[in-house]
Amino acid sequence: MRDDPSEAVPDGTAELHLEPVRFIARTDAVLRLGTLMLGAGASSARVRDTMDRTARALGLERLESRVGMTDIVITAQRGQLFRTRVAEVRHPVVNSERIAEVMHLSHRVADGVAPDELQRELDRIERMPPRYPTAVRVAAAAAACTAFAFLNNGGWAECLSVALAVALGQYVRIRGARLQVNEFLLVFLSASTALLTFLGVSHLIELLGAPSPQYGAALTSAVLYLVPGFPLVTGALDLARLDLNAGVNRVVYAGLVLLSTGCAVWAVAAIFQTSAVAVAAPALGEPLLSLGRLIAGFVGVMGFALLFSTPWRTALAAAAIGTVANVGRLLMIDHGAMQPVAAAAAGVAVGFGAFAVSRFVRSPRITLTVPAVLIMVPGASAYRAIVGTIEGDTISAVQYGVTAVFVVVALAVGLTVARVVTEREWQRPSAR
């Protein structure tokens, strides 16, 4: 027990006066802004740029950051003071509207703004409810995959089966996410639900006397809503800027999601003895085929954009860009171009289109480019490669797998070329 009052331990108020409270508040505000943006699916490079801009406005002289897929480490400096903070994003959910709101906020922040004012704005953004109700998100997923079924040369029966299957599968996915079910288990359960529903509806259509659906050609379309488009595209862009930490993590995560879905495709196909690697020929001729692809492309991109909580105006712009680029890609393939070459050209077109449109819709380019290129991501080929590998069909596995990898790489190359040409920070090596 201490008898000398001078040796007494300071109370909480005295300790508080020893801390650089304002400096701490500024650092915490910057970190929170970054975690909100990262949790909404933004690329690591964009999160760093946004935090740097906000830190300068708050009066921080230097900010060093390391942004991964689900974590952020920052060190802020002002004069002789410095502070390091770490944050983790536990349950990231793609939300294009939140990405746009945070970026707009970072541009509105004036020099010398008080941290508590910034925190109030972040509170407002964090409290924003989902832009669309569950029914709209279910319908958006169903519409997008139905468009995929048509683009994979499915007929009306396949498209109807896919629409009903995806609606039920997406509902299971949303409900499971609210219960915080393990993500990879949830992907498997959602995919299995969609596939079983697809086969059930297809069999019912056949019993009613309609032509037998081409199961193999449309089976994988029933699970394309599970393709991890945002992690794939943002991961590829991070790798293009030599951000290996975030890029590799995102690509590995996307690969695990594809593997979980592919295992569900194989299991259902094996149990019900149906093919998951069949490819159908187009049912329409020109010019009806191009017109149908134009409509299907617009619906597909629009559906995925709404699925990512993209505002209507931005979703319409993304749909217009993606539709034109995708039809051009398909026409190139029909005239003998290799799929990766066509994908690279489409990626460049999407990148330039997003650059031209983003200033008018006041939305970050990532919210335009990801939905626009997602309809070009060869998810069906990836699933068929996984099924071929499990079944021991080496030739099919290699063929579909190589196609999927090179098309994704080509799309990323196209987007990167457009970024390098139109954005100054992409014209120099990343210092991170």
N, C-alpha and C positions, 0 to 999 in steps of 0.2 A: 504494500500500500504506500502511495506517495504522500509525504507530508509537506513537501515544498510546493506551493501553488504554481511556481514558475515552471515546474516539470509536468504540469497537468496536460493531458492530451487535448488538443483543440477540438471543439465541437464541430458539427457538420457545417455550420455557417463559416467558421474560421477556415476550414479546409477548402471551402468553395472559393474564398477570396484568394487562395493561393493558386488557383487554376486559371488559365487563359480562357475564360468562359466564351467570349465572343469568337475567338479562333476555333474553339471546339464546335460551336454552333455552326459556323460556316462549313467546316469539314463534314459535319454530320448531314447538312443539307445537300451538299454535293453528292455524298455517298447514297443518300436516299433517292435522289433523282436518278442516279445510275442504276440502282437496283430495280426501280419501277420500270425503267426502259428495258433492262435486260430480261426481267420477268415477263415482258410483253413480247419477247421474241426478236428484238433488234440484234443486229450483228455487233460483235465486240468492238470493231473499229468505230462504228457509229456511236456506241455508248461512250467510248473514250473521247471522241470529238465533242460530244454534247456535254460531258462532264468538264472537259477543259474550258469550253466556252463559258459555262456557268461559274466555274472557279475564278476565272479572270474577272467576271462581273461582280463577284462577291469580295474581291480584293485579295485573293490568294495569289501569291507571287509565283508559285510553282506547284504543279500537281503531277505526280508520277502514279500511274495506274496499271494494274494487271487484271484484265477482264477475261474470265473463262466463260464456260457455258452456263454455270449456275453459281458463280462466285466472283467477287470483286475485292481486290486489295488496292488501297490507295494510300499514298503518303503526300500530305499537304504541307506546304512551307510558306511562312510569312515572317520575314526578318530572321530572327534567331530561333523562332518557334517552328517546330515540325511535329506532325502527328500521323500515325499510321492506323488505319482502320480496316477491318475485314467484315464482309457481309456475304451471306449466302441466300440464294433464291431457291426455296425448297420445292415449290410447285409452279414452274413457269407455264403460262398459258398464252398462246399467241393471241394478241389483241392489237390489231392495226390502229384502231382509234386511240388507244393509250400511247402508242409510239408517236403518233402525230401530235397528240396533246403535249407530251413532254418536250418534243423538239420545238414546238411553237413557243412553249414556255421559256425554253433556254434562249430563244432569240428575242423574247420580250424583256428578259431580265436586264434592267439597267445597271450601269456601274454603280457600286456602292449600295445596292439593295440590301435591306435588312434580312438576315436569315429567317426570322420568324415569318416575314411576308412570303418568302419562297416556300416555307413549310406549309403555310395555309393553302397555297395553290396546289402543292403536292397532295395535301389532304383532300382537296376537291377532286383531283384526278383519281386518287385511289378509291374514293367513295362512289365514283361513277358506276352505275349498274351496267350489266351487259347490254350492248346496243340493241341486240335482237333477242326475242324470247326463244325458248326451246323449240317451239313449233317452226319458227323461221329457220333456225339452224338445221333442224332435221330435214326440212323441205329443200334447203340449199344443198346439203350433201346429196340428197336423192337426185336432184336435178343435175348436179355436176357429174355424178357417176352414170346417170342415164345418157348424158352427152358423150361420156367416154365409151359407153357401150355402142353407141351409133358410130363413133369414130373408129371403133374396133370392128366395124362392119357387121354389127348385130342388127337384127330385124325388130319389128314391133314387139314380138313376144319376148325377146331378150331384154329390150328396153323396159318393158313393163315389169318383168321379173326383177331386174336390177333396181328399179325405182322403189318397189315395195321392200326389197331386201335391205337396201341401204338405209331406208327410213327407220326400220326396226333396229338395225345394227348401230346407227348413230345415236338412237335414243338410249340403247344399252350403254354406249360409251359415255354419254353425258351423265346418266344416272350413276354409273360406276365412278366417274371422276369426282362427283360430289361426295361419294362415300370414301374417297381416297384409297381406292383399290390399287394395288401394285400396277404400275403403268403397263408393263409388258404382259402381265396376266390379263389386264383389261383389254389390251389390243387383241390378244388371242381370243378372248370371250366374245368381243364385239365382232371380230372377223368370222368366227364360227357361227354366230347368230345370223349374220348377213348371208353367209354361204348356204346354211341350211334353209333359210327362208327362200333364197333364190331357187334352190332345187325343188322345194315344195311347190312354189308358185309355178315354176316351169312344168312340173308334172301335172299340176291341175289344169294348166292351159292345154296340155297334150290330151288329157282326158276329155276336155270339152270339144275336141275335134280340130283344134288349130294345128298348124304344122309344128313338128317337134323343134323346140329351140336348139340352137347350136351351143350346147353347154360349154364346150371347151373354149369357144371364141369369146364368150361373155362372162364366164365364171369369174375371172380375175377382175372384171369391171365392178363386181359387187363389193370389192374391198379397196378400191382405189381411193376412197375417202380417208383411208388410214395412211396413205403415202406421206411421210414426214417432209413436206415441201419446204417449210421455213427453215428447219435445221439443215437440209441439204443445200439450199441456195445460200443461206448466210454462212454456212460452214465453208462452202467453196469460195465465197468472196473473202472470208477471213484468210484462207490459205493463199489466195492470190496476193494478199498483202503481207505474206510471210508471218501471219499470226498463227503459228502452229499450235499453241496451247488451246485456243478456242476452236480453231478450225478442225483439228483432229478429233477433239471431244464431240463436236457437233456431228461430224461425219460418222463416227463410231456409234453415237446414239441413234442416228438415222438408220444405220445398218442393222442395229439390234431390233428396231421397230419393224423394218422390212423382214427380218428373219422371223420374228414372232408371227407376223401376218402370213408369211410364206409357209410356215409350219401348219397353220390353220388350213390354208388352201390345200396342202398336201394331205392332211389328215382327212378332211371332208371328201376330197376327190378319191382317196384310196378306199374309204369306207363304202362309198356309194358307186365305186367303180366307174368313174367318169374321168374324162381327160381335162387337164388344166393347161395343156400346151398346144391345143388345136388353134388354127388360125383360119378365119373365114374370108372368102373373097367379097369384094364390094357388091352389094345388091343393086346399086344404082349406077347408071352411066352418066357421062357428062352431058349437059351442064348441071343436072340435078344433083350429082354427087358433090360438086363444089359448093352448090347452094346449101345443101344439107350440112356439109362440114362447116360452112360459115355460121349457120344458125347454131349448130351443136357447139362450136367453139365459143361463141358468145355466151351461151347458157352455161357451159362448163366453167369458164373463167369467172362469170358472175357468181355462180354458186360457191366456188371456193373463196372468192373475195368476201362474200357475206358470211361464210363459215369462219373467217378470220376477224369478224366484227369490223369490217371496213365500212366507212360511211358510203351512202348510196352514190354520191357524186364521184368519189374516188373509184368505187366498184365499177361504175359504168365506163369510166376512162380506162381502167385496167382491162375490162372486157373488150373494148374496142381495139386496144393495142394488141392484146393476145390473140384475138380472132384473126386479124389481118396477118400477123406473123405466123400463126399456125397454119392457115390456109396456104400461104406461100411456101411454108416448109413441106407440107404434104404434096403440093404440086411439084416441087423440086424432086421429091422422092419418086413420084409417079413417072417423072421424066428421066429417071436413072441416076439421080444424085445419091451419094452415100448418105446414110442417116446422120452421122456425126457432122458432115459438111452442112447439111440442111439445118441441123440444130444450131450450129454455130452462127449461121446467117440469121436464123430466127432470133437468137439471143442478142445479136447486134441490133436488129430491128427493134426488139423490145426495149433495149437499153436507151437507144436514141429516142424512141417514142415516149418513154417515161421521163427523159430529160426535158423534152419539149412540153409535156403536159403537166408535170408536177407543179410548176409555178402557177398554173391557172387553177388547179384544184387544191392548192395549198396543202400538199401532202408529201411526206417523204417518198423518195423513189422506191424504197424497199416495199412499200405497201402497194405499189403498182407493178413492180417487176415479178414478185413472187407469185401472185395469182396468175399473171399473164403467162409465165413459163411453166407453171405447174401442170398445165394440161399437156405440155410437151414432154414431161418427165416420163420415161418408159417404165412405169410401175408394173404393168402387165409383164413386161420382159423380165423384170427383176424377180417377180413371183414365179414365173415359169422356170427361171434359172435355178431357184431354190428347190422347186419341185423336181426338176430334172436331176439335181445333185442327190436328193434324198432317194430317188428311184433308181439311181445308178445309170441314168441316161446321160452319159458324159458329153456326147456331141451336142445335145439340146442345151445342156447346162452351160457349156462353154459358149455356144452361139448366143444364147439369150443374155448370159452374164456379161460377155464382152460388149454386146450391143448396148446394154443398159449403162454400163460404166462409161463408155466412150460418148454416149449421147449426153449424159449428165455433165461430163467434163467439157464437152463442146458447148453446151448451154452456158456453163460458167465462164468459159473463155470468151464467148460472145458478149456476155454482160460486162466482163472485165474490160474488154476492148472499148466498149461504149463509155465506161466509167473513166478510163484513162484519157480518152479524147475530150470528155466534157467536164471533168472535175480535176482541179489543179492538184489537190492532195494525193490523187492517185497517180500523178505523173512523176512522183519521186518515191524512193524506197521508204517504207515505214521505219520510223526510228524506234519503234517498240520492239 
